Amino acid sequence: MPRSIKQLLAETLEDLTQNNLDKFVFQLLDRSEEPRVRRCRVEGKSRLDIVDVLVSTFTEDKAVDVTAEILRSIGCNHQAETLCEFSWS
């Protein structure tokens, strides 16, 4: 059975170290583009909660793009490429 976008996003965030997850959340909150994510929705939340916020804020397709963009900006290029590969297969 193919994995859903939410599963792929969750697996991607689960692969991040806590330090990289903190950077990810910081960059997510620092985005200037709309829609923006409110701090209270992601700060101190689990990886699964963050996935829910990503999908509910950006839609599934855009959540993949935003996640990959942020991953690249924090130097997690491998995770970004893996996410993009699996999301389009």
Secondary structure, 3 states (H helix, E strand, C coil): CCCCHHHHHHHHHHCCCHHHHHHHHHHHHHCCCCCCCCHHHHCCCCHHHHHHHHHHHHCHHHHHHHHHHHHHHCCCHHHHHHHHHHHCC
